[in-house]
Amino acid sequence: MALAVKMSASLNNNHFIWGRRLIDGVGILLVVFLVGVLGFKYFGTPEDSWVESWFMASITLTTVGFGEVTHLETSAAQIFTGLYAISGMGVLLFVVTTGTAFIVEGEAKQFFWQRRIKKMMEKIIDHDIICGMGRQGRVIADEYFKTKRPFVMVEADPDKIDELREAYPNTPVIDGDASDNDILDAAGIHKAHGLIACLTDDRDNLLLVVTAKQINPNIRIVCKVLNVQHLSKLNRAGADSVVSPTLIGGLRMASEMIRPTVVTFLDKMLRDKDRTLRVEEVPIPKGTQAQGKTLEQLDVNRNAGMVVVAIKLPNSEQFHYAPTLDTKIEDGMTLVVVGDVNNLPKAAALVA
């Protein structure tokens, strides 16, 4: 892991080094060309025009050699021409070789991709960070992508980076070790809503949880655990929720046997190609205009196209299932609704 991180950091540095070299080289070349124009104008005769000086600078720098169009009869003018040709060719060769390497070695693509990520990270806020883009990480990313939620991916395996960029072209992918402070900073942890730790080892996830909580104590962390004996450690380290794929897989298999119709219903809902149907939550903010209204008055079903199936009570972990229409809205409640995620803003607007 450490070697991969060093390699990734080295590659990223190379992108910027090559890009900076090319930009600096082009800048120096422009300065040399300008010096040539001014020099040929100065050492020429008064009747020589600026256009002729520009032409002389161009053919000398590129060694085209169409012939002199300005009068360079003095020794000083000839010395200047020789020095200008030698220095200009050196700079031109540097720019050409650097530009060729920049393109051939793929550095140009990487350089511009890094700049694009930087611009995307400047705009994104209140996002979630997915750390570890293995099989489970990809499933999580697919769900975020389908439900149009902002997210950032962190992956240390360079072989997966290009694949992730193709699959999620408008989503930032940070290349590096997720438990590294600089990498988490690059992923925008200070302005993130949450972090999902799904690395391949419980010890790596534990280190990631501790590091993330140190940087942003308010961030919500959902963590994967492979060994259920480590569950309490991850909770004590700061994980808000710890998920065991083994336990969930076992419950799924039992449900397939006991309640196959319900499982099929949920699968159909999650995989519907025409609509993105989900079980979602609508928090009731303080001072809402909906306070004191009943569910019948709010009419989430008609006004937002979503069905309220449960209510989480304020300052409690208890739920009120299948609430009646005369249930009143209170500050701190959370409505649990079922419907198309595209209608979620409408439901939120009802209680805004």
ROVOVO-629527 format. One record per residue (C-alpha): residue number from 1; residue in one letter; x, y, z. Coordinates in pm, 1 decimal, always signed. Layout:
residues N
+-----+--------+----------+----------+----------+
| num | residu |       px |       py |       pz |
+-----+--------+----------+----------+----------+
| NUM |      a |        X |        Y |        Z |
...
+-----+--------+----------+----------+----------+
This chain:
residues 352
+-----+--------+----------+----------+----------+
| num | residu |       px |       py |       pz |
+-----+--------+----------+----------+----------+
|   1 |      m |     +0.0 |     +0.0 |     +0.0 |
|   2 |      a |   +277.0 |   +243.4 |    +94.2 |
|   3 |      l |   +459.2 |   +168.5 |   -231.9 |
|   4 |      a |   +138.8 |   +230.7 |   -429.7 |
|   5 |      v |    +87.9 |   +560.9 |   -254.4 |
|   6 |      k |   +444.2 |   +671.1 |   -327.6 |
|   7 |      m |   +407.5 |   +568.0 |   -691.0 |
|   8 |      s |    +76.1 |   +755.7 |   -722.7 |
|   9 |      a |   +218.4 |  +1066.5 |   -559.9 |
|  10 |      s |   +522.9 |  +1045.4 |   -787.1 |
|  11 |      l |   +304.4 |  +1013.3 |  -1096.0 |
|  12 |      n |    +92.3 |  +1311.1 |   -996.0 |
|  13 |      n |   +405.0 |  +1518.5 |   -934.9 |
|  14 |      n |   +539.7 |  +1415.0 |  -1275.6 |
|  15 |      h |   +220.1 |  +1537.6 |  -1445.4 |
|  16 |      f |   +262.5 |  +1882.7 |  -1295.5 |
|  17 |      i |   +641.9 |  +1889.3 |  -1345.1 |
|  18 |      w |   +610.0 |  +1806.3 |  -1716.0 |
|  19 |      g |   +325.0 |  +2051.8 |  -1755.7 |
|  20 |      r |   +519.7 |  +2326.0 |  -1578.7 |
|  21 |      r |   +828.8 |  +2256.1 |  -1790.8 |
|  22 |      l |   +627.4 |  +2285.8 |  -2109.4 |
|  23 |      i |   +459.7 |  +2609.8 |  -1999.0 |
|  24 |      d |   +793.1 |  +2757.9 |  -1886.6 |
|  25 |      g |   +959.0 |  +2650.6 |  -2211.9 |
|  26 |      v |   +687.9 |  +2814.2 |  -2424.1 |
|  27 |      g |   +719.8 |  +3129.8 |  -2215.3 |
|  28 |      i |  +1096.9 |  +3143.8 |  -2263.3 |
|  29 |      l |  +1054.5 |  +3078.5 |  -2636.1 |
|  30 |      l |   +818.5 |  +3375.9 |  -2666.6 |
|  31 |      v |  +1067.3 |  +3595.9 |  -2478.6 |
|  32 |      v |  +1352.0 |  +3483.0 |  -2707.9 |
|  33 |      f |  +1138.0 |  +3551.8 |  -3014.8 |
|  34 |      l |  +1051.9 |  +3900.1 |  -2885.5 |
|  35 |      v |  +1420.9 |  +3968.1 |  -2820.4 |
|  36 |      g |  +1491.5 |  +3862.3 |  -3179.1 |
|  37 |      v |  +1232.7 |  +4100.5 |  -3323.9 |
|  38 |      l |  +1366.4 |  +4390.4 |  -3117.4 |
|  39 |      g |  +1728.1 |  +4298.7 |  -3195.8 |
|  40 |      f |  +1679.6 |  +4281.6 |  -3571.7 |
|  41 |      k |  +1494.0 |  +4611.2 |  -3559.4 |
|  42 |      y |  +1774.5 |  +4770.3 |  -3355.0 |
|  43 |      f |  +2068.9 |  +4635.1 |  -3560.0 |
|  44 |      g |  +1897.2 |  +4690.3 |  -3891.4 |
|  45 |      t |  +1866.5 |  +5015.0 |  -4081.0 |
|  46 |      p |  +1593.1 |  +5277.6 |  -4030.0 |
|  47 |      e |  +1418.5 |  +5168.2 |  -4346.7 |
|  48 |      d |  +1375.6 |  +4812.2 |  -4214.6 |
|  49 |      s |  +1013.2 |  +4766.7 |  -4098.9 |
|  50 |      w |   +881.0 |  +4582.3 |  -3792.4 |
|  51 |      v |   +732.6 |  +4321.2 |  -4021.7 |
|  52 |      e |  +1076.3 |  +4252.8 |  -4172.2 |
|  53 |      s |  +1226.4 |  +4225.1 |  -3823.1 |
|  54 |      w |   +950.6 |  +3979.9 |  -3725.2 |
|  55 |      f |  +1018.8 |  +3779.7 |  -4043.1 |
|  56 |      m |  +1393.7 |  +3767.2 |  -3972.9 |
|  57 |      a |  +1332.4 |  +3650.7 |  -3614.8 |
|  58 |      s |  +1099.1 |  +3377.2 |  -3742.7 |
|  59 |      i |  +1326.9 |  +3232.9 |  -4012.9 |
|  60 |      t |  +1635.6 |  +3252.0 |  -3789.2 |
|  61 |      l |  +1464.9 |  +3080.1 |  -3497.6 |
|  62 |      t |  +1318.2 |  +2803.6 |  -3715.3 |
|  63 |      t |  +1629.5 |  +2777.3 |  -3940.6 |
|  64 |      v |  +1409.0 |  +2801.3 |  -4250.5 |
|  65 |      g |  +1656.9 |  +3034.9 |  -4417.1 |
|  66 |      f |  +1462.6 |  +3206.8 |  -4696.6 |
|  67 |      g |  +1722.6 |  +3483.7 |  -4704.5 |
|  68 |      e |  +1783.5 |  +3811.7 |  -4527.6 |
|  69 |      v |  +1523.5 |  +4085.5 |  -4562.5 |
|  70 |      t |  +1692.5 |  +4331.1 |  -4322.7 |
|  71 |      h |  +2035.8 |  +4489.4 |  -4354.9 |
|  72 |      l |  +2279.8 |  +4312.5 |  -4119.5 |
|  73 |      e |  +2606.9 |  +4452.9 |  -4244.7 |
|  74 |      t |  +2776.4 |  +4545.2 |  -3915.1 |
|  75 |      s |  +2980.0 |  +4301.9 |  -3704.0 |
|  76 |      a |  +2749.6 |  +4362.5 |  -3406.5 |
|  77 |      a |  +2447.1 |  +4266.8 |  -3613.6 |
|  78 |      q |  +2615.5 |  +3946.5 |  -3732.9 |
|  79 |      i |  +2727.4 |  +3851.1 |  -3379.1 |
|  80 |      f |  +2373.6 |  +3910.9 |  -3251.1 |
|  81 |      t |  +2231.5 |  +3695.2 |  -3531.0 |
|  82 |      g |  +2468.0 |  +3407.8 |  -3450.4 |
|  83 |      l |  +2398.9 |  +3418.5 |  -3075.9 |
|  84 |      y |  +2026.1 |  +3448.0 |  -3139.0 |
|  85 |      a |  +2026.3 |  +3147.3 |  -3373.4 |
|  86 |      i |  +2216.7 |  +2928.2 |  -3125.7 |
|  87 |      s |  +2015.3 |  +3023.9 |  -2816.4 |
|  88 |      g |  +1686.7 |  +3023.9 |  -3004.2 |
|  89 |      m |  +1743.4 |  +2676.7 |  -3147.2 |
|  90 |      g |  +1830.0 |  +2545.9 |  -2801.1 |
|  91 |      v |  +1506.4 |  +2678.0 |  -2652.6 |
|  92 |      l |  +1302.4 |  +2558.9 |  -2952.7 |
|  93 |      l |  +1446.5 |  +2206.6 |  -2928.1 |
|  94 |      f |  +1368.6 |  +2199.9 |  -2554.2 |
|  95 |      v |  +1006.3 |  +2297.9 |  -2617.3 |
|  96 |      v |   +964.3 |  +2046.3 |  -2899.7 |
|  97 |      t |  +1117.0 |  +1753.5 |  -2705.1 |
|  98 |      t |   +926.5 |  +1840.8 |  -2388.1 |
|  99 |      g |   +600.2 |  +1876.2 |  -2579.8 |
| 100 |      t |   +657.1 |  +1543.8 |  -2757.3 |
| 101 |      a |   +728.3 |  +1361.1 |  -2431.6 |
| 102 |      f |   +432.3 |  +1534.2 |  -2270.6 |
| 103 |      i |   +196.7 |  +1392.1 |  -2533.6 |
| 104 |      v |   +360.0 |  +1054.8 |  -2611.3 |
| 105 |      e |   +398.5 |   +950.5 |  -2246.4 |
| 106 |      g |    +39.2 |  +1039.8 |  -2165.6 |
| 107 |      e |   +140.3 |  +1324.0 |  -1936.1 |
| 108 |      a |    -80.8 |  +1573.2 |  -2122.3 |
| 109 |      k |   -393.4 |  +1370.2 |  -2051.6 |
| 110 |      q |   -300.7 |  +1332.5 |  -1686.7 |
| 111 |      f |   -208.1 |  +1698.0 |  -1648.8 |
| 112 |      f |   -536.9 |  +1825.2 |  -1788.1 |
| 113 |      w |   -731.7 |  +1562.5 |  -1591.1 |
| 114 |      q |   -569.3 |  +1686.0 |  -1267.6 |
| 115 |      r |   -664.2 |  +2042.6 |  -1355.4 |
| 116 |      r |  -1019.9 |  +1928.5 |  -1427.0 |
| 117 |      i |  -1040.2 |  +1752.8 |  -1088.9 |
| 118 |      k |   -915.8 |  +2067.3 |   -916.6 |
| 119 |      k |  -1193.1 |  +2271.7 |  -1079.4 |
| 120 |      m |  -1455.8 |  +2011.2 |   -989.8 |
| 121 |      m |  -1337.9 |  +2004.6 |   -627.6 |
| 122 |      e |  -1369.9 |  +2383.2 |   -605.1 |
| 123 |      k |  -1741.6 |  +2357.5 |   -686.6 |
| 124 |      i |  -1843.5 |  +2044.6 |   -494.3 |
| 125 |      i |  -1974.8 |  +2076.2 |   -137.7 |
| 126 |      d |  -2169.7 |  +1866.2 |   +113.0 |
| 127 |      h |  -2061.5 |  +1553.3 |    -73.7 |
| 128 |      d |  -1974.3 |  +1201.6 |    +39.0 |
| 129 |      i |  -1630.3 |  +1043.6 |     -1.5 |
| 130 |      i |  -1611.9 |   +678.4 |   -106.3 |
| 131 |      c |  -1277.1 |   +528.0 |     -5.7 |
| 132 |      g |  -1180.5 |   +202.7 |   -175.4 |
| 133 |      m |  -1325.1 |   +132.7 |   -518.9 |
| 134 |      g |  -1336.4 |   -244.6 |   -514.8 |
| 135 |      r |  -1650.9 |   -442.4 |   -593.0 |
| 136 |      q |  -1847.3 |   -293.3 |   -304.9 |
| 137 |      g |  -1713.1 |    +54.6 |   -371.1 |
| 138 |      r |  -1836.0 |    +32.4 |   -729.8 |
| 139 |      v |  -2184.0 |    -74.8 |   -615.8 |
| 140 |      i |  -2193.1 |   +225.1 |   -380.5 |
| 141 |      a |  -2073.3 |   +460.4 |   -655.2 |
| 142 |      d |  -2338.4 |   +326.4 |   -894.0 |
| 143 |      e |  -2609.3 |   +401.3 |   -638.2 |
| 144 |      y |  -2480.6 |   +756.0 |   -584.3 |
| 145 |      f |  -2460.7 |   +805.6 |   -960.0 |
| 146 |      k |  -2815.8 |   +678.4 |  -1021.4 |
| 147 |      t |  -2963.6 |   +889.3 |   -741.0 |
| 148 |      k |  -2766.5 |  +1199.3 |   -852.7 |
| 149 |      r |  -2589.8 |  +1258.8 |   -523.8 |
| 150 |      p |  -2252.9 |  +1437.4 |   -513.0 |
| 151 |      f |  -1959.9 |  +1209.5 |   -431.5 |
| 152 |      v |  -1582.9 |  +1182.2 |   -460.5 |
| 153 |      m |  -1389.9 |   +857.3 |   -504.8 |
| 154 |      v |  -1052.0 |   +774.5 |   -348.9 |
| 155 |      e |   -853.2 |   +481.1 |   -489.8 |
| 156 |      a |   -487.9 |   +381.7 |   -446.7 |
| 157 |      d |   -471.2 |   +130.1 |   -733.1 |
| 158 |      p |   -350.5 |   +314.1 |  -1049.0 |
| 159 |      d |   -494.5 |    +38.7 |  -1271.2 |
| 160 |      k |   -849.5 |   +126.3 |  -1160.5 |
| 161 |      i |   -822.6 |   +502.7 |  -1204.9 |
| 162 |      d |   -881.0 |   +516.8 |  -1583.5 |
| 163 |      e |  -1172.3 |   +273.6 |  -1552.8 |
| 164 |      l |  -1334.6 |   +492.0 |  -1285.0 |
| 165 |      r |  -1285.0 |   +807.2 |  -1491.1 |
| 166 |      e |  -1460.5 |   +642.1 |  -1784.3 |
| 167 |      a |  -1749.5 |   +511.9 |  -1575.1 |
| 168 |      y |  -1804.3 |   +840.8 |  -1387.2 |
| 169 |      p |  -1668.9 |  +1116.1 |  -1617.7 |
| 170 |      n |  -1802.5 |  +1409.7 |  -1415.1 |
| 171 |      t |  -1699.7 |  +1277.4 |  -1073.5 |
| 172 |      p |  -1360.0 |  +1348.6 |   -911.4 |
| 173 |      v |  -1128.2 |  +1051.2 |   -857.4 |
| 174 |      i |   -846.3 |  +1109.9 |   -609.3 |
| 175 |      d |   -544.4 |   +885.5 |   -661.2 |
| 176 |      g |   -380.4 |   +784.9 |   -331.0 |
| 177 |      d |   -401.9 |   +631.1 |    +15.2 |
| 178 |      a |   -736.2 |   +721.9 |   +174.1 |
| 179 |      s |   -585.5 |   +735.5 |   +525.2 |
| 180 |      d |   -335.2 |  +1003.0 |   +420.4 |
| 181 |      n |   -423.0 |  +1352.7 |   +542.2 |
| 182 |      d |   -324.9 |  +1518.5 |   +212.8 |
| 183 |      i |   -539.6 |  +1278.1 |    +10.7 |
| 184 |      l |   -842.1 |  +1339.1 |   +235.3 |
| 185 |      d |   -783.2 |  +1713.7 |   +205.7 |
| 186 |      a |   -776.8 |  +1676.0 |   -173.1 |
| 187 |      a |  -1108.2 |  +1487.2 |   -148.8 |
| 188 |      g |  -1260.0 |  +1787.7 |    +32.5 |
| 189 |      i |  -1312.1 |  +1623.1 |   +370.7 |
| 190 |      h |  -1345.0 |  +1961.3 |   +545.5 |
| 191 |      k |  -1661.2 |  +2041.3 |   +347.1 |
| 192 |      a |  -1789.7 |  +1684.5 |   +305.0 |
| 193 |      h |  -2115.7 |  +1547.6 |   +446.7 |
| 194 |      g |  -1995.0 |  +1192.1 |   +495.9 |
| 195 |      l |  -1731.3 |   +926.9 |   +428.9 |
| 196 |      i |  -1772.1 |   +560.0 |   +338.0 |
| 197 |      a |  -1476.8 |   +342.0 |   +437.2 |
| 198 |      c |  -1478.1 |    +22.5 |   +229.4 |
| 199 |      l |  -1108.4 |    -65.0 |   +207.4 |
| 200 |      t |  -1005.6 |   -429.2 |   +181.0 |
| 201 |      d |   -867.7 |   -463.2 |   +536.1 |
| 202 |      d |  -1027.2 |   -382.4 |   +872.9 |
| 203 |      r |   -702.3 |   -229.0 |  +1000.5 |
| 204 |      d |   -692.2 |     +9.4 |   +704.6 |
| 205 |      n |  -1055.0 |   +104.2 |   +765.6 |
| 206 |      l |   -980.5 |   +162.2 |  +1135.5 |
| 207 |      l |   -690.5 |   +394.7 |  +1051.9 |
| 208 |      l |   -908.1 |   +574.8 |   +796.2 |
| 209 |      v |  -1189.2 |   +628.0 |  +1049.5 |
| 210 |      v |   -950.0 |   +769.7 |  +1311.1 |
| 211 |      t |   -779.1 |   +999.2 |  +1057.9 |
| 212 |      a |  -1106.9 |  +1126.8 |   +911.9 |
| 213 |      k |  -1254.9 |  +1203.9 |  +1254.9 |
| 214 |      q |   -941.1 |  +1392.4 |  +1355.4 |
| 215 |      i |   -965.6 |  +1613.6 |  +1046.4 |
| 216 |      n |  -1344.2 |  +1663.1 |  +1054.8 |
| 217 |      p |  -1509.1 |  +1556.6 |  +1382.8 |
| 218 |      n |  -1857.2 |  +1633.0 |  +1244.7 |
| 219 |      i |  -1835.9 |  +1408.4 |   +938.7 |
| 220 |      r |  -2064.0 |  +1103.6 |   +928.6 |
| 221 |      i |  -1872.7 |   +779.8 |   +868.1 |
| 222 |      v |  -2013.1 |   +450.4 |   +744.6 |
| 223 |      c |  -1754.9 |   +172.1 |   +762.5 |
| 224 |      k |  -1728.8 |   -180.4 |   +626.0 |
| 225 |      v |  -1611.7 |   -457.5 |   +860.6 |
| 226 |      l |  -1502.0 |   -803.1 |   +749.0 |
| 227 |      n |  -1446.2 |   -954.0 |  +1094.1 |
| 228 |      v |  -1746.8 |   -887.0 |  +1318.8 |
| 229 |      q |  -1513.7 |   -901.3 |  +1620.9 |
| 230 |      h |  -1372.6 |   -566.6 |  +1506.6 |
| 231 |      l |  -1714.2 |   -401.1 |  +1497.0 |
| 232 |      s |  -1692.5 |   -247.0 |  +1846.0 |
| 233 |      k |  -1341.4 |   -115.4 |  +1775.0 |
| 234 |      l |  -1461.2 |    +70.8 |  +1468.9 |
| 235 |      n |  -1753.8 |   +215.9 |  +1663.1 |
| 236 |      r |  -1523.4 |   +336.5 |  +1939.5 |
| 237 |      a |  -1286.3 |   +483.1 |  +1678.2 |
| 238 |      g |  -1564.2 |   +712.0 |  +1554.4 |
| 239 |      a |  -1760.2 |   +522.4 |  +1289.1 |
| 240 |      d |  -2127.1 |   +626.1 |  +1303.8 |
| 241 |      s |  -2240.5 |   +304.0 |  +1139.7 |
| 242 |      v |  -2054.7 |    -23.5 |  +1077.9 |
| 243 |      v |  -2179.7 |   -264.8 |   +810.7 |
| 244 |      s |  -2087.7 |   -631.5 |   +786.4 |
| 245 |      p |  -2130.7 |   -775.2 |   +433.4 |
| 246 |      t |  -2133.9 |  -1123.3 |   +589.2 |
| 247 |      l |  -2431.8 |  -1049.1 |   +814.3 |
| 248 |      i |  -2620.3 |   -865.8 |   +539.7 |
| 249 |      g |  -2554.7 |  -1149.1 |   +295.8 |
| 250 |      g |  -2687.5 |  -1401.7 |   +548.3 |
| 251 |      l |  -3003.7 |  -1198.5 |   +608.6 |
| 252 |      r |  -3055.2 |  -1165.9 |   +234.7 |
| 253 |      m |  -3033.5 |  -1542.0 |   +184.5 |
| 254 |      a |  -3277.9 |  -1604.3 |   +467.7 |
| 255 |      s |  -3518.7 |  -1345.1 |   +321.1 |
| 256 |      e |  -3498.2 |  -1509.5 |    -21.7 |
| 257 |      m |  -3629.7 |  -1827.9 |   +138.7 |
| 258 |      i |  -3882.3 |  -1679.6 |   +384.3 |
| 259 |      r |  -4024.1 |  -1377.4 |   +195.4 |
| 260 |      p |  -3926.9 |  -1412.6 |   -176.3 |
| 261 |      t |  -4201.7 |  -1177.5 |   -301.0 |
| 262 |      v |  -4081.1 |   -892.6 |    -80.9 |
| 263 |      v |  -3721.3 |   -945.9 |   -194.2 |
| 264 |      t |  -3829.8 |   -952.3 |   -557.4 |
| 265 |      f |  -4027.0 |   -630.4 |   -505.7 |
| 266 |      l |  -3722.7 |   -453.5 |   -360.2 |
| 267 |      d |  -3496.9 |   -583.6 |   -636.9 |
| 268 |      k |  -3738.1 |   -466.4 |   -905.2 |
| 269 |      m |  -3759.5 |   -126.0 |   -738.7 |
| 270 |      l |  -3381.1 |    -86.2 |   -725.1 |
| 271 |      r |  -3326.7 |   -204.4 |  -1082.3 |
| 272 |      d |  -3612.1 |    -22.5 |  -1256.0 |
| 273 |      k |  -3460.7 |   +128.3 |  -1572.4 |
| 274 |      d |  -3742.1 |   +376.1 |  -1633.5 |
| 275 |      r |  -3753.3 |   +527.8 |  -1285.2 |
| 276 |      t |  -3519.1 |   +550.4 |   -987.2 |
| 277 |      l |  -3744.2 |   +431.0 |   -704.3 |
| 278 |      r |  -3599.5 |   +436.1 |   -355.7 |
| 279 |      v |  -3686.7 |   +452.0 |    +12.3 |
| 280 |      e |  -3575.0 |   +805.1 |   +104.5 |
| 281 |      e |  -3584.9 |  +1039.0 |   +404.6 |
| 282 |      v |  -3713.7 |  +1395.0 |   +435.0 |
| 283 |      p |  -3588.6 |  +1572.0 |   +750.2 |
| 284 |      i |  -3823.4 |  +1829.1 |   +906.2 |
| 285 |      p |  -3618.9 |  +2146.2 |   +970.8 |
| 286 |      k |  -3673.4 |  +2383.4 |  +1262.6 |
| 287 |      g |  -3917.5 |  +2666.0 |  +1201.1 |
| 288 |      t |  -4078.0 |  +2487.3 |   +908.5 |
| 289 |      q |  -4401.9 |  +2614.7 |   +764.8 |
| 290 |      a |  -4533.4 |  +2260.2 |   +788.1 |
| 291 |      q |  -4513.3 |  +2246.7 |  +1168.4 |
| 292 |      g |  -4849.0 |  +2162.5 |  +1321.3 |
| 293 |      k |  -4994.7 |  +2047.0 |   +990.2 |
| 294 |      t |  -5119.5 |  +1692.7 |   +949.9 |
| 295 |      l |  -5002.3 |  +1445.0 |   +689.7 |
| 296 |      e |  -5342.5 |  +1485.3 |   +524.5 |
| 297 |      q |  -5286.9 |  +1860.8 |   +490.0 |
| 298 |      l |  -4932.3 |  +1811.6 |   +366.6 |
| 299 |      d |  -5045.1 |  +1544.1 |   +117.0 |
| 300 |      v |  -4695.6 |  +1432.0 |    +16.2 |
| 301 |      n |  -4841.9 |  +1171.8 |   -215.0 |
| 302 |      r |  -5038.9 |  +1417.9 |   -432.1 |
| 303 |      n |  -4801.2 |  +1715.3 |   -407.8 |
| 304 |      a |  -4469.9 |  +1530.6 |   -440.2 |
| 305 |      g |  -4556.0 |  +1186.3 |   -575.5 |
| 306 |      m |  -4411.3 |  +1006.2 |   -272.9 |
| 307 |      v |  -4569.4 |   +787.3 |     -5.9 |
| 308 |      v |  -4494.5 |   +831.3 |   +365.6 |
| 309 |      v |  -4438.6 |   +483.8 |   +514.2 |
| 310 |      a |  -4289.7 |   +581.3 |   +851.8 |
| 311 |      i |  -4190.5 |   +873.4 |  +1071.7 |
| 312 |      k |  -3878.7 |   +891.9 |  +1285.9 |
| 313 |      l |  -3971.0 |  +1069.5 |  +1606.4 |
| 314 |      p |  -3776.0 |  +1380.6 |  +1719.9 |
| 315 |      n |  -3465.7 |  +1323.2 |  +1936.5 |
| 316 |      s |  -3528.0 |   +950.3 |  +1933.3 |
| 317 |      e |  -3437.2 |   +632.8 |  +1748.8 |
| 318 |      q |  -3800.3 |   +519.6 |  +1752.1 |
| 319 |      f |  -4016.8 |   +500.3 |  +1440.4 |
| 320 |      h |  -4388.3 |   +539.6 |  +1393.1 |
| 321 |      y |  -4476.9 |   +296.8 |  +1115.4 |
| 322 |      a |  -4770.4 |   +343.2 |   +875.6 |
| 323 |      p |  -4866.3 |   +681.8 |  +1024.9 |
| 324 |      t |  -5228.3 |   +790.2 |   +998.0 |
| 325 |      l |  -5334.5 |  +1100.8 |   +806.4 |
| 326 |      d |  -5405.1 |  +1293.3 |  +1128.1 |
| 327 |      t |  -5041.1 |  +1262.9 |  +1241.4 |
| 328 |      k |  -4903.1 |  +1613.1 |  +1303.9 |
| 329 |      i |  -4565.9 |  +1736.4 |  +1178.9 |
| 330 |      e |  -4313.5 |  +1838.8 |  +1445.9 |
| 331 |      d |  -3964.6 |  +1990.8 |  +1436.5 |
| 332 |      g |  -3694.0 |  +1725.3 |  +1431.1 |
| 333 |      m |  -3908.7 |  +1457.9 |  +1270.3 |
| 334 |      t |  -3790.7 |  +1266.5 |   +965.1 |
| 335 |      l |  -4035.7 |  +1138.3 |   +706.7 |
| 336 |      v |  -3950.1 |   +801.8 |   +554.9 |
| 337 |      v |  -4093.3 |   +802.8 |   +203.3 |
| 338 |      v |  -4103.2 |   +575.0 |   -100.9 |
| 339 |      g |  -4095.5 |   +710.5 |   -453.8 |
| 340 |      d |  -3888.2 |   +841.9 |   -742.9 |
| 341 |      v |  -3575.2 |  +1023.5 |   -621.9 |
| 342 |      n |  -3644.1 |  +1296.9 |   -876.8 |
| 343 |      n |  -3946.5 |  +1392.2 |   -665.1 |
| 344 |      l |  -3741.0 |  +1422.8 |   -348.1 |
| 345 |      p |  -3683.4 |  +1802.5 |   -392.4 |
| 346 |      k |  -4062.8 |  +1847.7 |   -414.6 |
| 347 |      a |  -4112.9 |  +1661.3 |    -86.7 |
| 348 |      a |  -3836.5 |  +1865.5 |    +78.8 |
| 349 |      a |  -3996.1 |  +2187.6 |    -47.9 |
| 350 |      l |  -4324.8 |  +2097.9 |   +125.4 |
| 351 |      v |  -4153.6 |  +2115.0 |   +464.9 |
| 352 |      a |  -3895.6 |  +2384.4 |   +386.0 |
+-----+--------+----------+----------+----------+
